[in-house]
Amino acid sequence: MVFFVIIISIVLIPILLSNIQIKNIDVELEFNANNAYKFVEDQINLNLTHYRIPGTQGREDCAKYFISKFQEIDLDFNYILHNFTISSVECQNILFKLNENHSNIMILGAHYDSRARATKDSTNPDLPVPGANDGASGSAVLVELAKVLYNKLADLTVQLWFLFFDAEDQGFDRSYGISGWDWCEGSTQFVHDIASFHNSSKENFECMVLLDMVGGDNLKFIKEQYSTSSLLNEIFEIGTQLGYSEQFPKNALSSSIIDDHVAFSNYGIPSADLIINFWNNPNWPHHHTVNDDITHISNYSLEVTGKTVEQFIYNNYLDVPNNNYRGNYPWRNDINLPDTEILILLLIIASILGIIAVIYLSLKKIFRSNH
């Protein structure tokens, strides 16, 4: 019976989830990966001693850098600094709002802090992590998307929030974590105070898309299971139709990751996390090591991420005459798959039990024939 349930989970559920009848609208995508790469590089070079560790000058300089980049887009770009304190350390989320004349809101998020110690680095475990992929890449994509989408402002039917989280990456891992800290402190604090940032009687949240570790070599996204499946599956399908089938594989690894989108999902906002396998991935082994630097950032990975999110926004929110797009809006359906690694373990156990059962029945038959 257990074996039967596992087979059903593996075969039928992915078929149900992949049954998405959508087609990307025909629109020119303008996301520039070279710009995004430069934004990654800029963040790393702001402070080569502490990078963007919460409570350091590097973190403060990065917040000022984002403000300067958005003011290059529009000197009057509206932004809010969300200050909070974790264990006496002063932290800061940064929220930029675009197209505030619309009451429906889509949130694009990324964390910008870098980890204080390279806990997975066998040689330099006490050194800080540059955080090129783990933090800077997602933030860089947000900056470039803001530039691109600003030029489409008149035709967009949604208010866009570009939200940069502090204090995501300092939780306990391999005997180290900043004392008293958990993962995703910035997003948790933001959602706790979310009523301060919008008018709930007039504005509503439609979805939240999180970008985390989206610019590294050999990009391959997983099906993250805290994400709202109808939203994440739509993004996967959009990426596939753009030709990025290797980065959005049909049989993607499924796993549940505590990340900055979880607080928004728990609040009731459909949320999706674009993230890779960072824990046992031979194609990207640099997580929480000093090798998470600019040399392992890929222009193509940044392009895949940026253009897929850009297309998603145009599909759903571009007000043009020929936009007959039909996706999964309002992204309320959510079917969770078992984590791939757990499924594999269950399959192994079920196979062993099946072999034992066959051997037992065979021995039993032999025993009866001899008596």
Buried (B, 14 or more C-beta within 10 A) or exposed (E): EEBEEBEEBBEEBBEEBEEBEBEBBEBEBBBBBEBBBBBBBBBBEBBEEBBBBBBBEBBBBBBEBBBEBBEEBEEEBEBEEBEBEBEEBEBBBBBBBBBEEBEBBBBBBBBBBBBBBBBBBEEEBEEBBBBBBBBBBBBBBBBBBBBBBBEBEEEBEBBBBBBBBBBBBBBEBEEBBBEEBBBBBBBBBBBEEBEEBBEEEEBEBBBBBBBBBBBBBBBBBBBBBBBBBBBBBBBBBBBBBBEBEEBBBEEBBBBBBEBBBBBBBEEEBBBBBBBBBBEEBEEBEBBBBBBBBBEBBBBEBBBBBBBBBBBBBBBBBBEEEEBEBEBBBEBEEBEBBBBBBEBEEBBEEBEEEEEEEEEEEEEEEEEEEEE
